[in-house]
Amino acid sequence: MERCELYDVEVLDGYFSGIAYIFENEKRFIVEISYDIEFKKLVLKNCCNPLYNSYLEKYELETLEDIKNRNYNLLENEVLNFIRTNGSLVFTKDQYSSNRW
């Protein structure tokens, strides 16, 4: 089962950043996640924070792109759900309905 957990999150001026644990096919990927809310641009990078990535696992760029492509909807929904839950961004009813999963 695919799932995602978010840690150390910041939402500033329409920009979301944090650490994501992505669980996929009994593997765990630890990445830095950035999401531009206005342009809906998602970026994954290697996590260099030893607090979250104590083994300092690194992934090749192709691997990061594959993870992003396979889990784009999951990651976007987690980010938007976090923002809705924490009230950092207000959605109109139509915007909320169109972004529901």
Backbone torsions as a table, in degrees:
resi	resn	phi	psi	omega
1	MET	NA	134.1	179.0
2	GLU	-87.5	135.8	174.9
3	ARG	-155.7	168.3	-175.8
4	CYS	-140.8	139.5	173.7
5	GLU	-122.4	136.7	-177.9
6	LEU	-109.8	140.2	179.1
7	TYR	-137.5	158.1	173.5
8	ASP	49.9	53.9	-172.2
9	VAL	-91.7	141.6	171.6
10	GLU	-131.7	138.1	173.5
11	VAL	-126.3	110.9	-177.6
12	LEU	-132.4	124.4	173.6
13	ASP	47.1	49.0	176.3
14	GLY	77.6	16.1	-178.8
15	TYR	-127.7	128.2	-177.8
16	PHE	-109.3	135.5	174.0
17	SER	-144.5	153.4	179.4
18	GLY	173.8	-168.6	178.2
19	ILE	-109.4	134.3	179.4
20	ALA	-121.0	132.5	168.3
21	TYR	-100.5	116.9	-180.0
22	ILE	-108.0	120.1	179.9
23	PHE	-103.1	120.7	-175.0
24	GLU	-146.3	122.1	178.1
25	ASN	50.7	48.5	178.9
26	GLU	61.8	22.0	173.2
27	LYS	-117.5	153.0	176.8
28	ARG	-120.7	127.0	175.7
29	PHE	-111.1	131.7	179.6
30	ILE	-112.2	115.8	-174.7
31	VAL	-138.1	158.6	168.0
32	GLU	-86.8	134.7	-178.7
33	ILE	-118.0	137.4	174.9
34	SER	-131.0	138.6	-179.1
35	TYR	-141.3	122.4	174.8
36	ASP	-89.7	111.4	-172.5
37	ILE	-65.5	-41.1	-177.6
38	GLU	-66.8	-46.4	-175.6
39	PHE	-95.7	-0.5	179.7
40	LYS	52.1	47.6	179.6
41	LYS	-107.0	122.9	-178.2
42	LEU	-108.8	132.4	179.4
43	VAL	-130.7	133.4	174.0
44	LEU	-114.5	137.4	177.6
45	LYS	-133.3	161.9	174.4
46	ASN	-62.8	138.0	178.4
47	CYS	-86.0	120.4	-179.4
48	CYS	-103.9	6.5	-178.8
49	ASN	-86.2	112.1	-177.0
50	PRO	-66.4	-16.3	176.5
51	LEU	-65.0	-37.4	-178.9
52	TYR	-101.1	-27.3	-176.0
53	ASN	-126.2	71.8	-172.1
54	SER	-64.9	-25.6	177.5
55	TYR	-90.0	0.4	-178.8
56	LEU	49.2	49.1	176.9
57	GLU	-63.4	137.3	178.8
58	LYS	-123.0	145.6	178.8
59	TYR	-122.8	146.7	176.0
60	GLU	-69.7	158.2	-179.4
61	LEU	-57.7	-38.9	179.2
62	GLU	-63.4	-39.2	178.5
63	THR	-65.1	-43.5	178.0
64	LEU	-61.6	-41.7	178.4
65	GLU	-64.9	-40.6	177.6
66	ASP	-63.0	-43.9	178.2
67	ILE	-60.7	-45.0	180.0
68	LYS	-62.4	-46.2	-177.9
69	ASN	-65.3	-40.5	-179.6
70	ARG	-70.5	-30.0	-172.3
71	ASN	-117.4	18.0	-173.9
72	TYR	-56.0	-50.4	-178.0
73	ASN	-62.8	-42.4	177.9
74	LEU	-59.6	-48.5	-178.0
75	LEU	-65.4	-44.9	179.5
76	GLU	-61.8	-43.1	178.9
77	ASN	-64.1	-40.2	177.5
78	GLU	-62.9	-42.8	179.2
79	VAL	-63.2	-50.1	-178.0
80	LEU	-65.8	-36.9	176.9
81	ASN	-64.9	-40.9	177.0
82	PHE	-60.2	-44.7	-178.8
83	ILE	-65.4	-44.1	178.4
84	ARG	-61.6	-45.0	-176.7
85	THR	-65.0	-38.0	-175.9
86	ASN	-95.4	2.1	172.7
87	GLY	67.8	22.5	179.8
88	SER	-79.6	-16.6	-179.1
89	LEU	-142.8	134.4	-178.9
90	VAL	-100.5	125.6	176.8
91	PHE	-102.3	143.4	169.9
92	THR	-76.0	167.4	-178.1
93	LYS	-59.1	-43.7	-179.2
94	ASP	-64.5	-41.3	179.0
95	GLN	-64.4	-41.7	-178.9
96	TYR	-64.9	-43.2	-178.9
97	SER	-63.7	-39.7	-177.1
98	SER	-73.3	-20.6	-178.7
99	ASN	-99.6	5.6	-178.0
100	ARG	-72.6	151.1	177.3
101	TRP	-107.9	NA	NA
